[in-house]
Amino acid sequence: MSTLRETWAAGGETLGLWLSLPTTVSAEATALQPVDYVCIDTQHGAIDYQASVSMIQAIELGGGTPIVRVPWNEPGIIGKTLDAGAHGVIVPMVNDREQAEAVVRAARYVPDGARSWGPVMAAMRHADNRSWAAETIAVIPMIETGEAVSNLDDILTVPGIDAIYVGPADLAISLGLGPAGNEGDPVFDGALETIVAACRRHGVVPGIHSTGALTPLRRAQGFRMITVTSDALAMRAGYASELAASQGEAAGEESGDLY
C-alpha cells in the first residue's frame, strides 16, 4: 500500500474512516475496509492514549494506515503518539504560522523539527525508523476557524506540512453559523473555496471531515483527503437502517459527526 504522502505526491485522492470508540475490534474491522487511512480521534473521541496504542496495532494488523488526531498542539502528546506507531498526526486549532511551526517541530526529527528520539513501538515495525518517519509521517494541522483562514498563506508556507484538515463544525461556528447543514451558504462555501485555492497555490493537500453523502460534493470542491464516516455514525446509521427495514420503512439520510 502506498503511503499517504506518496499518493498525494502522485496527485491522488485519499479516503478515510474515523474511530471515536475505544476498541481494537472495531479498529481492526475498520482497517479491513478499502480506504487509505483510519484516523483514531483522541481529541473528541472516547479514546485515551493507552487505547490508541492498541488501536494503532489493530489497524496495522488489518493492513490499514493508522493516523491520529491528537488532543491539542502540544509536543509531548504529538511525539508520544508518533512513538506509538501512528503514520501521521492531525493537530486541532492551528490558527497562525507560529502554531503551525510548533506542529512541525513536534512531529519531525532534526534537522526538520525537534521531535525527541524514542520510537518504542514504531521502531519494532520499522528498523530504520528515522528514515521511515522522514519519508512517511504525514503532518496535518487543522484549519477550523476564521482566524486560520485569514492566516492561510502564512500557515501553508511552513516547511514540513503535508496537508491541512478542515473541521467543518468549528469552522462554521467561528463564521457565525450552526455546526452543520451549511452547504450552499455563501460564507461557508466561500471559506472552503478559499482554503482549497490556497492549498493549490502552496502545494498542500486540502482535507476535510465529511459524510458519505457529502463526499462527492467535497471531491468536486477540490478536497483530496476526505473522511467518509465514523464508527459511531456508521453504527447509528446501521441501527436506524435495520430498525426501519424491520418496519418496512426506509432509513433517514446520513447526517452529523462533522467535527
RODO-2510 file (C-alpha; in nm, 4 decimals, decimal comma):
residues 259
     n   res          X          Y          Z
     1     m     0,0000     0,0000     0,0000
     2     s     0,1258     0,3484    -0,0866
     3     t     0,1788     0,5939     0,1958
     4     l    -0,0460     0,8972     0,2183
     5     r     0,2407     1,1193     0,1114
     6     e     0,3166     0,9020    -0,1922
     7     t    -0,0461     0,9090    -0,3012
     8     w    -0,0650     1,2856    -0,2588
     9     a     0,2646     1,3400    -0,4413
    10     a     0,1189     1,1490    -0,7361
    11     g    -0,1867     1,3774    -0,7345
    12     g    -0,4180     1,1128    -0,5893
    13     e    -0,7144     1,1273    -0,3551
    14     t    -0,7237     0,9591    -0,0147
    15     l    -1,0445     0,8453     0,1532
    16     g    -1,0556     0,7524     0,5191
    17     l    -1,2643     0,6351     0,8120
    18     w    -1,2755     0,7744     1,1661
    19     l    -1,2683     0,5994     1,5036
    20     s    -1,4269     0,7544     1,8120
    21     l    -1,4855     0,4376     2,0162
    22     p    -1,2027     0,2789     2,2206
    23     t    -1,1980    -0,0767     2,0898
    24     t    -0,9426    -0,2780     1,8958
    25     v    -1,2198    -0,4898     1,7446
    26     s    -1,3759    -0,2019     1,5510
    27     a    -1,0283    -0,0651     1,4734
    28     e    -0,9271    -0,3877     1,3004
    29     a    -1,2647    -0,4208     1,1255
    30     t    -1,2364    -0,0633     1,0006
    31     a    -0,8830    -0,1203     0,8751
    32     l    -1,0097    -0,4055     0,6585
    33     q    -1,2236    -0,1627     0,4582
    34     p    -1,0901    -0,0349     0,1219
    35     v    -0,9722     0,3054     0,2452
    36     d    -0,6401     0,4879     0,2529
    37     y    -0,6281     0,5751     0,6226
    38     v    -0,8033     0,5148     0,9532
    39     c    -0,7944     0,8049     1,1991
    40     i    -0,8101     0,7494     1,5745
    41     d    -0,9694     1,0504     1,7423
    42     t    -0,8146     1,1241     2,0808
    43     q    -0,9488     1,4801     2,0865
    44     h    -1,3270     1,4397     2,0813
    45     g    -1,3494     1,0610     2,0710
    46     a    -1,3778     0,8480     2,3858
    47     i    -1,0199     0,7249     2,3336
    48     d    -0,7267     0,7795     2,5675
    49     y    -0,3587     0,7359     2,4852
    50     q    -0,3331     0,3752     2,6049
    51     a    -0,6336     0,2715     2,3977
    52     s    -0,4856     0,4459     2,0935
    53     v    -0,1652     0,2385     2,1203
    54     s    -0,3607    -0,0869     2,0930
    55     m    -0,5815     0,0540     1,8188
    56     i    -0,2778     0,1525     1,6112
    57     q    -0,1601    -0,2081     1,6416
    58     a    -0,5033    -0,3386     1,5365
    59     i    -0,5162    -0,1101     1,2324
    60     e    -0,1727    -0,2223     1,1187
    61     l    -0,2764    -0,5841     1,1770
    62     g    -0,5732    -0,5215     0,9489
    63     g    -0,3442    -0,3831     0,6799
    64     g    -0,4522    -0,0222     0,7264
    65     t    -0,2721     0,3085     0,7703
    66     p    -0,3254     0,4472     1,1227
    67     i    -0,3198     0,8207     1,1830
    68     v    -0,4277     1,0004     1,4998
    69     r    -0,5998     1,3258     1,5804
    70     v    -0,4190     1,4344     1,8947
    71     p    -0,5980     1,6280     2,1716
    72     w    -0,4046     1,9511     2,1219
    73     n    -0,0999     2,1197     1,9718
    74     e     0,1385     2,0011     2,2415
    75     p     0,4780     1,8429     2,1636
    76     g     0,4642     1,5725     2,4300
    77     i     0,1478     1,4042     2,3055
    78     i     0,2392     1,4523     1,9378
    79     g     0,5754     1,2808     1,9874
    80     k     0,4303     1,0089     2,2091
    81     t     0,1595     0,9336     1,9506
    82     l     0,4179     0,9006     1,6741
    83     d     0,6353     0,6835     1,9019
    84     a     0,3326     0,4527     1,9309
    85     g     0,3438     0,3997     1,5547
    86     a     0,0983     0,6477     1,4043
    87     h     0,1735     0,7237     1,0384
    88     g     0,0590     1,0817     1,0803
    89     v    -0,0991     1,3338     1,3145
    90     i    -0,3947     1,5668     1,2722
    91     v    -0,3483     1,8608     1,5097
    92     p    -0,6503     2,0744     1,6092
    93     m    -0,6972     2,4507     1,6203
    94     v    -0,3880     2,5693     1,4338
    95     n    -0,4594     2,9373     1,3740
    96     d    -0,1324     3,1029     1,2722
    97     r     0,2193     3,0423     1,1434
    98     e     0,3762     3,0134     1,4884
    99     q     0,1336     2,7374     1,5864
   100     a     0,1918     2,5594     1,2541
   101     e     0,5676     2,5729     1,3085
   102     a     0,5156     2,4182     1,6528
   103     v     0,3314     2,1245     1,4926
   104     v     0,6201     2,0559     1,2554
   105     r     0,8816     2,0866     1,5317
   106     a     0,6951     1,8305     1,7414
   107     a     0,6369     1,5838     1,4561
   108     r     0,9682     1,5840     1,2691
   109     y     1,3189     1,4872     1,3734
   110     v     1,6215     1,7167     1,3394
   111     p     1,7016     1,8891     1,1055
   112     d     1,3367     1,9364     1,0025
   113     g     1,1993     1,9571     1,3558
   114     a     1,2809     1,8852     1,7193
   115     r     1,0997     1,5577     1,7921
   116     s     1,2645     1,3657     2,0741
   117     w     1,4020     1,0222     1,9883
   118     g     1,2287     0,7216     2,1466
   119     p     1,0088     0,5356     1,8945
   120     v     0,9440     0,2428     2,1289
   121     m     0,6551     0,0895     1,9341
   122     a     0,7246     0,2373     1,5908
   123     a     1,0809     0,1033     1,5830
   124     m     0,9516    -0,2525     1,6307
   125     r     0,7823    -0,2240     1,2898
   126     h     1,0351    -0,0099     1,1046
   127     a     1,4013    -0,0992     1,1540
   128     d     1,5295     0,2358     1,0267
   129     n     1,2657     0,4414     1,1994
   130     r     1,4343     0,7741     1,1367
   131     s     1,4305     0,7272     0,7591
   132     w     1,0818     0,5745     0,7704
   133     a     0,9494     0,8702     0,9670
   134     a     1,1090     1,1246     0,7326
   135     e     0,9527     0,9534     0,4301
   136     t     0,6165     0,8546     0,5779
   137     i     0,4874     1,0689     0,8653
   138     a     0,2082     1,2991     0,7476
   139     v     0,1877     1,6319     0,9318
   140     i    -0,1657     1,7705     0,9141
   141     p    -0,2684     2,0879     1,1025
   142     m    -0,6410     2,1593     1,1289
   143     i    -0,7928     2,4707     0,9741
   144     e    -1,1142     2,5289     1,1646
   145     t    -1,1517     2,8971     1,2452
   146     g    -1,1950     3,2223     1,0613
   147     e    -0,8616     3,3298     1,2079
   148     a    -0,6888     3,0318     1,0480
   149     v    -0,8491     3,1087     0,7113
   150     s    -0,7209     3,4661     0,7309
   151     n    -0,3694     3,3331     0,8051
   152     l    -0,3715     3,0575     0,5411
   153     d    -0,0789     3,1807     0,3335
   154     d     0,1417     3,2064     0,6419
   155     i     0,0371     2,8602     0,7636
   156     l     0,0696     2,6823     0,4306
   157     t     0,4209     2,8089     0,3636
   158     v     0,5591     2,6425     0,6771
   159     p     0,8044     2,3732     0,5569
   160     g     0,7086     2,0213     0,6613
   161     i     0,3295     2,0476     0,6335
   162     d     0,1829     1,7821     0,4031
   163     a    -0,1898     1,8533     0,4290
   164     i    -0,4427     2,0546     0,6232
   165     y    -0,7682     1,9206     0,7604
   166     v    -1,0865     2,1249     0,7818
   167     g    -1,3105     2,0775     1,0825
   168     p    -1,6390     2,1947     0,9262
   169     a    -1,8321     2,2334     1,2515
   170     d    -1,5796     2,4549     1,4294
   171     l    -1,5150     2,6493     1,1095
   172     a    -1,8864     2,7142     1,0642
   173     i    -1,9321     2,8155     1,4282
   174     s    -1,6413     3,0591     1,4049
   175     l    -1,8086     3,2124     1,0979
   176     g    -2,1310     3,2697     1,2921
   177     l    -2,3182     2,9686     1,1534
   178     g    -2,4537     2,6479     1,3041
   179     p    -2,2306     2,3396     1,3283
   180     a    -2,3929     2,1509     1,0360
   181     g    -2,6102     2,1920     0,7283
   182     n    -2,4213     2,4892     0,5843
   183     e    -2,3773     2,3654     0,2275
   184     g    -2,4912     2,6412    -0,0061
   185     d    -2,4310     2,9174     0,2471
   186     p    -2,2087     3,1712     0,0676
   187     v    -1,9989     3,2437     0,3772
   188     f    -1,9254     2,8756     0,4437
   189     d    -1,8798     2,7800     0,0785
   190     g    -1,6573     3,0825     0,0295
   191     a    -1,4332     2,9769     0,3176
   192     l    -1,3946     2,6268     0,1728
   193     e    -1,3171     2,7723    -0,1697
   194     t    -1,0533     2,9994    -0,0163
   195     i    -0,8941     2,7037     0,1656
   196     v    -0,8756     2,4803    -0,1418
   197     a    -0,7390     2,7617    -0,3605
   198     a    -0,4666     2,8417    -0,1061
   199     c    -0,3721     2,4745    -0,0779
   200     r    -0,3345     2,4537    -0,4565
   201     r    -0,1162     2,7658    -0,4592
   202     h     0,1187     2,6233    -0,1982
   203     g     0,1184     2,2539    -0,2922
   204     v    -0,0530     2,1402     0,0276
   205     v    -0,3281     1,8759     0,0240
   206     p    -0,6715     2,0002     0,1376
   207     g    -0,8510     1,7576     0,3695
   208     i    -1,1920     1,7663     0,5352
   209     h    -1,4206     1,5764     0,7697
   210     s    -1,7260     1,4593     0,5762
   211     t    -2,0028     1,2033     0,5437
   212     g    -2,0658     0,9548     0,2671
   213     a    -2,3454     1,1697     0,1262
   214     l    -2,1280     1,4831     0,1249
   215     t    -1,8148     1,3190    -0,0160
   216     p    -1,8992     1,3711    -0,3879
   217     l    -1,9520     1,7422    -0,3179
   218     r    -1,6264     1,7695    -0,1229
   219     r    -1,4421     1,5932    -0,4071
   220     a    -1,5924     1,8356    -0,6588
   221     q    -1,4841     2,1256    -0,4364
   222     g    -1,1243     2,0046    -0,4644
   223     f    -1,0607     1,8218    -0,1377
   224     r    -0,8157     1,5320    -0,1739
   225     m    -0,8223     1,3900     0,1806
   226     i    -1,1798     1,3108     0,2794
   227     t    -1,3024     1,1233     0,5855
   228     v    -1,6198     0,9444     0,4752
   229     t    -1,7738     0,8465     0,8087
   230     s    -1,7005     0,7437     1,1670
   231     d    -1,7571     0,4246     1,3638
   232     a    -2,0155     0,5956     1,5870
   233     l    -2,2056     0,7444     1,2930
   234     a    -2,1933     0,4204     1,0925
   235     m    -2,3232     0,2241     1,3889
   236     r    -2,6125     0,4638     1,4461
   237     a    -2,6927     0,4675     1,0743
   238     g    -2,6775     0,0876     1,0617
   239     y    -2,9128     0,0518     1,3573
   240     a    -3,1528     0,3065     1,2066
   241     s    -3,1462     0,1265     0,8720
   242     e    -3,2123    -0,2164     1,0215
   243     l    -3,4883    -0,0915     1,2512
   244     a    -3,6521     0,0948     0,9632
   245     a    -3,6271    -0,2149     0,7449
   246     s    -3,7931    -0,4192     1,0188
   247     q    -4,0947    -0,1895     0,9866
   248     g    -4,0873    -0,1864     0,6068
   249     e    -3,9562     0,1698     0,6023
   250     a    -3,6502     0,3464     0,4601
   251     a    -3,3924     0,4939     0,6956
   252     g    -3,3374     0,8679     0,7070
   253     e    -3,0481     1,0483     0,5429
   254     e    -2,6990     1,0239     0,6943
   255     s    -2,6085     1,3284     0,8997
   256     g    -2,3991     1,4516     1,1903
   257     d    -2,0434     1,3929     1,3132
   258     l    -1,8964     1,6756     1,1055
   259     y    -1,6317     1,7627     1,3591
***
